[in-house]
Amino acid sequence: MLNLPPEDRRLTTAQVATMTGVEPGTVNSWAKRGLLRRYSKSPKGVNTQQYYYDVKDVEALFAEETEQGEDTPSLIEKPAAAD
């Protein structure tokens, strides 16, 4: 049995990227760094490189960033302010 979030809370890498305004590679980087939990679509040992993310985990990640304040480095690089 796969350990996946309920279907109504599952997001693909592309959906998380669109939701957060980043490239899919950035989402994968967050997962590899342990910042965002991901769930495999396949049984353990089968490498399809297809993952689900729980919408609650994505929301929690950005809630933590918001609470940290402006002096804390962001997950997403923001463009420099124009002079």
N, C-alpha and C positions, 0 to 999 in steps of 0.2 A: 504494500500500500504506500502510495506517495504522500509525503507530508506537505500538502499544499494549502494555501489559504482558501477560504470559500470562493466560489466562482465570481460572486459579485464584488469581491475585493481584489481580484487578480489583475495585474498590469503586466504588459510585456515591456521589454527594454525600450522599444520605440515609444510606447505610450508614456513611460516615465520621462524619457528625454523630452518629448513634446510638452508634457505637463510642467516640466521644470525649466524649459528653454535652453537645454544643453544638447550636445551630440550624444548618440548612444554609447560611444566609447567612454564618455565621462561617467555615465551610469555604471558601466562595467567596472570602471576604475574605483568608484565608490564601493561597489560590492567587494572587489578584490582587497581593498583597504580595510574592510570590515565596518564601513560606515552605513551600509545598507544591506540588509539580509535578502538573499535571493533563494528561490526554490527551483529545483530542477524539474523540468517537465517529464523527464525520463527516470526509470528506476536507477538506483545506485549502480555505478559501474558502466552505464551506457552513456557515452559522451556525445550528446547532440548539440551542445552549446545553446540550448534553448531554455530560457529561464522565465519564471514569473516573479513579480515583486508584489508584496502586499501593500495596498494603498495606505493602510494605517502606518506601515513602516516608513513610507515616503513622507507622509504628513508629519510623523514624529521627528524625522531627520531635519525637516525644515523648521519645525517648531523649536527645536533645540538651537538651531542657528539664529533664529530671530531673538531668542532669549539671551543669547551671548552678547549682543550689542555690536556696535560699529567697530570697536577696536580689535575684535576677534577676526582672524582671517576667514573669508567666506569660502564655501564649497564652490561657488560660481564666481568666476572673475567678472567684476563689473567694469564697464568701460570707464576710462578716466574722464573726469569732468572737463568740459570745454572751458577755456579761459574767456 
